[in-house]
């Protein structure tokens, strides 16, 4: 609050007479402006199309409130004012969308006044696009978001209030979960953080690990990120990913640094390259599950737009929203489909690539990027050079032991008793199969057994494997070329 008061005071003390504040916290902004006005003995007026111009704090009424419900009449009153008063116009944005030239001109005349006694107009709304005629005369002011210390204080206040309402009972939690809760509240306003903290506590008087996914989902919905970004609610448990031994070890070594380190060399992301169905997407989901973070998926299908400049704007907006959700995991699946350069797209892919590279190089927020790719040669060299990602892992077809593990995972997932199957024999029969192909063989065996009205057994699965031609056979040449490329350029994930 102290920094906001200081910074806004500097803006008010300047010769700028038109200030734009985009914020969901209207009461907090009004409180901030009123506090400054008291120190400067200015009068503050608020305008809404319901109440017209009404005085806040001390001073005399500006004009008849019913007359000034019309924004043009309100601006005429402001233009005639010869005192350094402050006028806060709340939610004027709908009137500026309809190309009202008189309203725009009045606003411009107010903004062009440079006399020290001229009033200052503050446009306050959750979002606003100023007309071109007045855009360059306005100063933008952005309310700061609460720090981790302030968020921690908000959680403690809500816990204290819950305790008072429940005869002194203490809210149950542990330091690790409390720290994660505070970090996951970052990017929210004071009021939003308080609302979500209250929701977590009020249900059962506890802050547990089970509350974090619900909190992340509520935060996502509150920030209205739906569209280009999607929220993956059910992140996979890391135990559900067969193999990937080196990748799991690498993540384990960096988990603490990512979750606790402030600035500096925090882990930034990985690129997973490999065959289709090898478990890359599942591994990406599992990173969020392992680290207890929200998982956002960037959908390249909804990213691209036929209108010039819209695709890049969509990407910038998506990356900005990912920063707001931090700490989080940002999953870019099949990266080559969105980043492959071409000559027939009017330069869109190059501009998208430039936008992404700039964000990757300059971002300061804890957003861990997990990109997956099947056709690595389609990616531009600028994206895969050393330094863009912390590491590039190659996800190959699973070996014999990993295939056994994958069979075990999918049999247990379907409540099929393991003693009925010889996992080593199934693993041998599935040589050359990806994890996804093994899962489909188990699914096919279940359907076959249901059709025969018999329990699923070894024979059903073996038959399903024999009836399938895996990608390692169908696309043997492509797989060989991919392995050759990855041999000297990537780290084996298993």
Secondary structure, DSSP 8 states (H G I E B T S, - for coil): -HHHHHHHHHHHHSS--EEEEE-S-HHHHHHHHHHHHHHHT--EEEEETTTEEEEESSS---S-TTGGGSHHHHHHHHHH--S--EEEEET-HHHHTT--HHHHHHHHHHHH---TTS-EEEEEESS----HHHHTT-EEE------HHHHHHHHHHHHHHHHHHTTT---B--HHHHHHHHHHTTTS-HHHHHHHHHHHHHHHSB--HHHHHHHHHHHHHHHT-BTTEEEE-S---GGGS---HHHHHHHHHHHHHHHH--SSS---EEEEEE-TTSSHHHHHHHHHHHHT-EEEEE-HHHH--SSTTHHHHHHHHHHHHHHHH-SEEEEE-STHHHH---SSSTTHHHHHHHHHHHHHHH--S-EEEEEEES-GGGS-HHHHSTTSSSEEEEE----HHHHHHHHHHHHHHTT--GGGS-HHHHHHHTTT--HHHHHHHHHHHHHHHHHHTS---HHHHHHHHHT---HHHHTHHHHHHHHHHHHTTSEE--
